[in-house]
């Protein structure tokens, strides 16, 4: 090794990577670790095309740590060379500049981007800066993050073969017994601290995740069959007692991995209550044979206004039950949740108020909302618990085949906690299992309609899951008792409104 590549013992020596040795204990420790490696193993790995950081992973006795990221590849190489002859050899320099046969360039801080442009960095800080740039392009607000790394499976296979080669040649060496840090964990060690600094965020089990996905370059896929053949040949060599590792496959690693950076935030939830004022609006988007049913949907009106406020990718709509397209939702409204995927920002209370006003003041006034707010994921438990105890109130316009009499008022209003049996209605049998369900009608009362004794308003409170239309007309005897059987005449429902949805905590 030449004198210029050694950290000087004095107070102010400059190393080839630009670091000053005095006081730089990290650099000195990396240097000392490099010079303590088994020279024969280092020489073999360099000749095979294994990069400097993979050599540290596979051969060093000391744990792999982030100090390595502050030292350039050229400096690490100069420290790892076992003599001036190798360091000056053009063949050695060519091999060292090649893409690593184990990590495929990942720990060399080199990759191809989505446009197939080659991107290189000298150290972990530069690499982290490029990742940070890609993260910020996605527009996320970041105060904490989790880092995930995905690498091609061939990396594990290649590493296994290299280690098998080393074990065949250096079986008595203690460093071979040490557990090896994986390529993806090594990358996290090298770039995590710079990422935290550059993003100004902490690293934890955050709801925001940065995923680095490395994929093999296209030419490697074409060589897959040849690589498999080489693996079989090396396995045969091992079984025959040979320590030789074919160098033919080394030449095939000509391109680094393609890196894609994906940013994803865990869903955020918004709750509220909605009103449906139209009898031609479905709760969720309803398309049959490419034709929309109804004028619009509650889901699209609410979700389509919340999503832009979050700068999210998509949303899911969840509600505490549902009403038919021709049923209005009035009274205190129906509880709902909007789940927004991969939001770039969490809207302020003021912005949510503006979203509410926009929906409520729309020209057509098909849907309304209230109490719109951002809540935590624990909302699911609240929704489920509330549904179990939920009661619903309705107002139904009913026609009967005989005039309504005074005695009917008392006979209907006197029925409290009425148990009914309902077989799955004929109108939904095509999508629901045929079951018999017991439901409770908690109370009912009748409101006269002036000028026509065949019509009246039926107000009732029922257990969640009661089919109101079928309770009125009996569904050809599939619901018993029904309003028709109670009154002893034919009964039909003309219109239906939901007037209240009482959750368990309401």
KASUL-V450132 format. One record per residue. N is the residue number from 1. RES is the residue in one small letter. PSI is psi in degrees with one decimal (NA if undefined). NEAR is the number of other ideal C-beta (glycine too) atoms within 10 Angstrom. Layout:
n res psi near
N RES PSI NEAR
N RES PSI NEAR
This chain:
n res psi near
1 x 135.6 14
2 x 157.0 11
3 x -30.6 7
4 x -17.1 11
5 x -2.8 18
6 x 138.1 16
7 x 125.7 20
8 x 154.7 14
9 x -10.1 9
10 x -164.4 8
11 x -16.0 9
12 x 61.3 9
13 x 137.1 16
14 x 129.3 13
15 x 163.8 22
16 x -24.0 16
17 x 4.8 18
18 x -6.6 11
19 x 145.4 19
20 x 132.1 14
21 x -28.1 19
22 x 126.5 13
23 x -6.7 10
24 x 79.2 17
25 x -30.1 9
26 x -47.9 15
27 x -43.5 19
28 x -39.3 17
29 x -41.4 14
30 x -42.7 25
31 x -46.8 22
32 x -36.5 12
33 x -42.8 19
34 x -42.9 24
35 x -12.4 14
36 x -5.8 13
37 x 155.7 21
38 x 115.5 19
39 x -38.5 14
40 x -42.1 12
41 x -39.7 20
42 x -45.6 24
43 x -43.1 16
44 x -44.7 20
45 x -38.5 25
46 x -40.2 20
47 x -28.7 16
48 x -19.8 19
49 x 26.7 22
50 x 133.2 27
51 x 168.0 28
52 x -43.2 26
53 x -32.0 26
54 x -32.0 26
55 x -42.9 23
56 x -42.2 24
57 x -40.8 23
58 x -26.5 23
59 x -31.5 24
60 x 145.7 20
61 x -35.1 12
62 x 148.9 16
63 x 147.6 11
64 x 128.4 21
65 x 177.9 16
66 x -12.0 16
67 x -29.4 19
68 x -28.8 24
69 x -19.6 26
70 x -4.5 19
71 x 132.2 25
72 x 159.4 20
73 x -38.0 22
74 x -37.8 16
75 x -44.9 23
76 x -40.4 21
77 x -41.9 21
78 x -33.4 22
79 x -29.4 24
80 x -22.6 23
81 x 142.6 24
82 x -6.1 16
83 x 163.2 11
84 x -29.8 11
85 x -47.8 9
86 x -39.8 18
87 x -33.0 17
88 x -6.7 11
89 x 129.1 14
90 x -34.5 7
91 x -41.4 9
92 x -43.0 17
93 x -38.0 15
94 x -42.4 10
95 x -39.8 16
96 x -26.8 25
97 x -5.6 13
98 x 160.1 17
99 x 133.3 21
100 x 133.9 27
101 x -13.7 25
102 x -59.8 30
103 x -4.7 28
104 x 32.4 27
105 x -8.4 23
106 x -46.6 29
107 x -2.6 28
108 x 1.2 23
109 x 45.9 26
110 x 138.5 22
111 x 166.8 26
112 x 137.5 19
113 x -173.9 14
114 x -24.7 10
115 x 13.2 5
116 x 23.6 10
117 x 133.6 8
118 x 129.8 11
119 x 126.9 14
120 x 148.7 14
121 x 148.5 20
122 x -28.1 16
123 x 177.0 20
124 x -35.0 25
125 x -43.8 18
126 x -38.8 16
127 x -43.9 25
128 x -33.9 23
129 x -39.0 15
130 x -39.3 18
131 x -42.2 21
132 x -41.0 20
133 x -42.0 11
134 x -37.8 17
135 x -44.6 21
136 x -27.2 13
137 x -26.2 10
138 x -11.4 16
139 x 17.4 10
140 x 145.3 19
141 x 120.9 12
142 x 119.9 20
143 x -17.5 10
144 x 158.0 14
145 x 158.7 23
146 x 141.5 15
147 x 127.4 18
148 x 144.2 14
149 x 132.6 18
150 x 128.5 12
151 x 158.3 20
152 x 147.2 19
153 x -22.6 8
154 x -24.3 18
155 x -45.3 22
156 x -41.0 14
157 x -45.4 14
158 x -39.9 23
159 x -38.8 20
160 x -39.9 12
161 x -40.2 21
162 x -43.4 20
163 x -37.2 14
164 x -40.3 15
165 x -45.9 21
166 x -41.1 21
167 x -33.3 15
168 x -27.5 15
169 x -29.6 15
170 x 48.4 17
171 x -23.6 9
172 x -3.8 6
173 x 133.5 16
174 x -31.6 9
175 x -19.9 17
176 x -23.2 17
177 x -15.6 7
178 x 141.0 14
179 x 134.9 6
180 x 135.7 17
181 x 139.4 17
182 x 163.2 17
183 x -44.8 25
184 x -35.8 19
185 x -35.4 13
186 x -40.4 24
187 x -41.3 24
188 x -41.8 19
189 x -39.6 19
190 x -33.1 25
191 x -9.7 28
192 x -48.8 17
193 x -45.6 17
194 x -36.9 21
195 x -42.5 23
196 x -41.4 16
197 x -46.8 13
198 x -35.0 17
199 x -14.1 21
200 x 39.0 9
201 x 158.2 18
202 x 160.2 11
203 x 124.1 16
204 x -168.8 10
205 x 64.3 7
206 x 164.6 17
207 x -10.6 15
208 x 127.3 21
209 x 135.9 16
210 x 120.6 25
211 x 121.0 14
212 x 113.7 22
213 x 116.8 15
214 x 131.2 23
215 x 149.9 17
216 x 144.6 20
217 x 159.3 20
218 x -36.3 11
219 x -22.5 11
220 x -33.5 18
221 x -35.8 9
222 x -27.3 10
223 x 9.7 17
224 x -44.5 12
225 x -37.6 8
226 x -40.1 12
227 x -41.5 17
228 x -41.4 11
229 x -43.2 14
230 x -38.6 19
231 x -41.4 17
232 x -38.9 10
233 x -40.1 14
234 x -37.2 18
235 x -40.1 12
236 x -38.6 10
237 x -41.7 16
238 x -42.0 17
239 x -26.3 8
240 x 5.9 7
241 x 16.8 7
242 x 138.5 13
243 x -1.9 15
244 x 135.2 11
245 x 123.8 23
246 x 135.7 14
247 x -2.0 13
248 x -41.0 12
249 x -23.5 21
250 x -40.0 18
251 x -21.9 11
252 x -16.6 17
253 x 82.5 24
254 x -15.6 11
255 x 145.2 19
256 x 174.7 23
257 x 157.7 24
258 x 124.6 17
259 x 130.4 20
260 x 135.2 15
261 x 120.3 18
262 x 128.8 15
263 x 131.1 19
264 x 131.2 17
265 x 138.7 24
266 x 150.3 13
267 x 145.4 17
268 x 152.5 22
269 x 143.0 19
270 x 137.8 25
271 x 164.5 18
272 x -169.3 22
273 x 139.1 20
274 x 156.2 23
275 x 143.1 21
276 x 113.9 24
277 x -10.3 14
278 x 147.8 18
279 x 17.3 15
280 x 31.3 11
281 x 123.7 23
282 x 163.4 23
283 x -46.6 23
284 x 165.6 13
285 x 128.2 15
286 x 107.0 15
287 x 127.5 10
288 x 121.7 7
289 x 46.6 4
290 x 13.1 5
291 x 128.7 7
292 x 133.7 12
293 x 121.6 12
294 x 171.6 16
295 x -33.5 13
296 x -170.5 18
297 x 151.0 24
298 x -43.6 27
299 x -49.6 22
300 x -36.9 16
301 x -45.6 19
302 x -51.6 25
303 x -37.6 22
304 x -20.0 13
305 x -32.0 19
306 x -39.0 26
307 x -48.1 17
308 x -29.7 10
309 x -23.3 19
310 x -10.7 23
311 x 43.2 17
312 x 173.4 21
313 x -40.3 13
314 x 175.5 11
315 x 159.8 20
316 x 142.3 13
317 x 132.4 19
318 x 138.4 16
319 x 156.6 21
320 x 81.5 18
321 x -177.4 16
322 x 160.6 14
323 x 155.6 22
324 x 162.1 14
325 x -31.2 17
326 x 11.2 14
327 x 129.1 19
328 x 152.5 18
329 x 107.1 27
330 x -151.6 18
331 x -126.5 18
332 x -0.4 17
333 x 165.8 19
334 x 131.3 24
335 x 141.5 23
336 x 162.8 23
337 x 142.2 18
338 x 123.5 25
339 x 113.8 18
340 x 126.1 24
341 x 134.1 16
342 x 52.7 20
343 x 141.4 24
344 x -20.7 15
345 x 154.9 15
346 x 115.5 16
347 x 146.7 21
348 x 167.6 11
349 x -38.4 10
350 x -41.4 7
351 x -37.8 14
352 x -36.3 20
353 x -39.7 13
354 x -38.2 14
355 x -44.2 20
356 x -47.3 20
357 x -37.7 11
358 x -43.2 12
359 x -46.1 23
360 x -25.8 13
361 x 14.5 9
362 x 153.8 13
363 x -42.1 5
364 x -21.0 11
365 x 51.0 12
366 x -35.2 19
367 x 148.4 24
368 x 160.0 21
369 x 158.4 24
370 x 161.5 13
371 x 36.3 13
372 x 124.4 22
373 x 157.9 12
374 x 132.5 18
375 x 170.7 13
376 x 174.1 10
377 x -12.1 12
378 x -7.1 9
379 x -28.8 16
380 x -44.7 13
381 x -42.0 9
382 x -42.5 17
383 x -45.6 20
384 x -44.2 11
385 x -42.2 13
386 x -37.6 18
387 x -34.2 16
388 x -30.7 9
389 x 11.7 13
390 x 140.2 20
391 x 147.6 17
392 x 140.7 23
393 x 143.7 19
394 x 158.9 23
395 x 117.3 18
396 x 131.7 22
397 x 116.6 17
398 x 139.8 23
399 x 135.5 15
400 x 157.7 20
401 x -6.1 12
402 x 161.8 13
403 x 144.4 10
404 x 131.3 20
405 x 162.6 11
406 x -39.1 6
407 x -23.8 8
408 x -32.9 18
409 x -47.0 15
410 x -40.6 11
411 x -34.7 14
412 x -48.1 20
413 x -21.4 13
414 x -12.4 10
415 x 110.8 15
416 x 141.6 10
417 x 46.8 9
418 x 124.1 18
419 x 129.4 10
420 x 156.6 19
421 x 130.7 12
422 x 118.5 20
423 x 152.1 18
424 x 124.5 18
425 x 147.9 15
426 x -36.1 11
427 x -17.5 13
428 x 6.8 11
429 x -25.8 12
430 x -16.7 6
431 x -1.4 7
432 x 149.7 10
433 x 144.3 6
434 x 106.0 8
435 x 157.8 8
436 x 126.1 9
437 x 139.6 14
438 x 130.6 9
439 x 162.3 17
440 x 129.9 16
441 x 108.8 20
442 x -44.5 16
443 x 160.0 16
444 x 152.9 22
445 x 152.6 12
446 x 137.9 18
447 x 124.0 11
448 x 152.4 12
449 x 117.6 14
450 x 138.4 6
451 x -6.6 6
452 x 108.1 11
453 x -6.1 13
454 x -8.8 13
455 x 146.1 15
456 x 161.0 19
457 x 127.1 15
458 x 115.7 21
459 x 130.8 15
460 x 153.2 24
461 x 127.1 18
462 x 165.6 22
463 x 147.1 18
464 x 141.3 18
465 x 2.9 13
466 x 133.5 21
467 x 104.7 20
468 x -44.1 21
469 x -43.3 17
470 x -30.5 22
471 x -32.4 29
472 x -54.6 24
473 x -7.7 17
474 x -14.2 18
475 x 50.5 20
476 x 37.7 10
477 x 4.3 10
478 x -14.4 18
479 x 123.3 26
480 x 136.6 13
481 x 168.3 15
482 x 172.5 19
483 x -36.8 24
484 x -42.9 21
485 x -32.6 13
486 x -41.6 17
487 x -9.4 18
488 x 36.7 12
489 x 176.0 15
490 x 137.3 12
491 x 139.0 22
492 x 146.4 14
493 x 130.3 18
494 x -47.3 10
495 x 155.3 13
496 x 136.1 20
497 x 140.7 19
498 x 126.4 24
499 x -12.8 16
500 x 144.7 17
501 x 110.3 24
502 x 111.4 16
503 x 174.9 19
504 x -29.7 14
505 x 7.1 8
506 x NA 12
